[in-house]
Amino acid sequence: MKVLLTNDDGIESRGLLALKQALDPIGETTVVAPDTNQSAVGHTKTLMRPLRVRERTLGDGSVGYSVDGSPTDAVSLAFLGYFGHGFDLVASGINYGANLGDDITYSGTVSAAMEAVINGCPAFAMSQEYYEHPDFTLAAKAAVTVARNILEHGLSPGELINVNVPALQPDEHAEFEVTRLGKRVYQDQLIQRVDPRGIPYFWIGGPPPSGLSVPGTDFHAVVNRRIAVTPIHLDLTGRRLLRRLKTWSWTLDPSAAPKTKAAKPPGKDKPLEAAREKKLAEEPKRERR
């Protein structure tokens, strides 16, 4: 059994080492990760410059490999033949900070797992809710359970698993909960400053995001101190919108006047969506903790 390990926090991350040591008993592990922190780079793939790989000594004395690119680049190198063999499983993490709901569209951790799935290999992403001086004992144990389940039951093409662990002490216990993606509430701020040469620059900052604590979602599970296990599928097709689009008029004839309908009150034909949007609007923008 060959297991590839990567992350987006960089080759020197304690979370990556904890993940490797947890999965060592499962099979032959190989670590390849960015040489610097690549958080929130999404599914970036380097095509316009060369990539350089270095052999590194990890914290436990074992050998790993760093790449001066993104998490996606690290996984791509592995599947394009850098190691001369394929892999049976890819594990990405353990990330400093949760990747819940909308976060997966930004996350380098989740994107690394997506790249593995694109290459036909089952994968999962592990993230832990951020707190000062985090301990990865619980997340490492959870990773073993997730890995064994994937290897035993398998995943279908296009599928991966996103796992989020609450910030608990090593002696605390948490149950698993299978969830759907929740809704994040971002509080980003655009900060403008001036460098020593008098040239303005911008920094995207602000407090940490909160979210909608709706039962059944990953955000709700983590807030209530449970380990959220969320299935992700790479097919992003909007099925409901697909059906609607097929009822629209599609023509290149400029003389064909579009058919118009009287506007319906918001939510009249979509009560669930309307209720959700209302709750989102009323949700106070505050930190979870």
Salt bridges, closest charged atoms under 4 A:
GLU12 OE2 - ARG56 NH2 3.00
ASP24 OD2 - LYS20 NZ 2.92
GLU28 OE1 - LYS2 NZ 3.93
ASP60 OD2 - LYS20 NZ 3.20
ASP68 OD2 - ARG49 NH1 3.40
ASP102 OD2 - LYS183 NZ 3.47
ASP103 OD2 - ARG184 NE 2.77
GLU115 OE1 - HIS43 NE2 2.72
GLU115 OE2 - LYS45 NZ 3.47
GLU129 OE1 - ARG225 NH2 3.25
GLU129 OE2 - ARG288 NH2 2.72
GLU132 OE2 - HIS133 NE2 3.45
GLU152 OE1 - HIS153 NE2 3.89
GLU175 OE2 - HIS173 NE2 3.01
GLU177 OE1 - ARG226 NE 2.58
ASP235 OD2 - ARG239 NH2 2.39
GLU273 OE2 - ARG240 NH1 2.19
